[in-house]
Amino acid sequence: MRWPKSVIIKEVGPRDGLQNENEFISTDDKIAWINQLSNSGLQYIEVTSFVNPKWVPALADAVEVAKGIERVKGVTYAALVPNQRGLERAIEADINETSVFMSASEKHNLSNINKSLAETFPILRAVIVDSLTAGKSVRGYVSTVFGCPYEGKVPIDNVIRVAENLFEMGINELSLGDTIGVANPAQVQEVLEVLLKRFSADKLAVHFHDTRGTALANILAALELGITTFDGSVGGLGGCPYAPGASGNVATDDLIYMLDGMGIESGVNLENLLAAAEFIQDKMDRPLPSHNLQVYKKSRR
């Protein structure tokens, strides 16, 4: 097997990791954590979400966090932006890249955004156009690509429709989400083989949740087909507040350990990343699912 020489890791922990938490992590702690991540070698950090604080109270301090972090040259600082009001706040906070999101399944989209797929497209188009006008690049997320908590299997035509619309609007990359962690490697390759006939590999990323322990296996399946951009969350934090059963994202530190062992470069220093994972685990005051974090903790006792 010829693996790629290098990959890009996109850290989503400060947003996707914290958005579903009941306990509020202080603004100062979020800033300190993101600063640690910035010094780990990561090239991309999704620092927060500009969703209405009423819906995601854990990230109510989005502007304060984005303004308070230390910006490291070469690191892209991104944030989730659902609508025009969110974009105004993101621009105020000087975010480098905006991320828009929708589902491939109607019922999850209704639960998550309170709108049908058809109603969501014009809202996202306005956000994308205005983001580009403001000099911000735009990333897209499509949720429930591999399965929906309400509808079960999601037709690949739904994914293609969403992807084609978002790329036509001007996004530079689309992250394919296994929102509830139901995918398996064979399914991942089946979906990607269809999408790669329409979109180049450098335009696609994958975002796996480790609900059933298959996230790393699914990443390997994507690697085999030429995908080189992967989302991860330090410590394995995360979950979708509108997807029952959606546990944590693949742990970035577990992913980096695997890539390091395979000789695939990510530019990320695992020791620094684990220190950042330990920091947020202590603030959460509970064990996080990352395997390497637990090994790291034991080795330092």
Helices and strands as residue ranges (DSSP letters): E 8-11, I 13-17, H 27-38, E 44-49, G 57-59, H 62-68, E 76-80, H 84-92, E 97-103, H 106-113, H 117-133, E 137-143, H 156-169, E 173-178, H 185-195, G 201-203, E 204-208, H 215-224, E 229-232, G 234-236, H 252-262, H 270-284, H 291-299
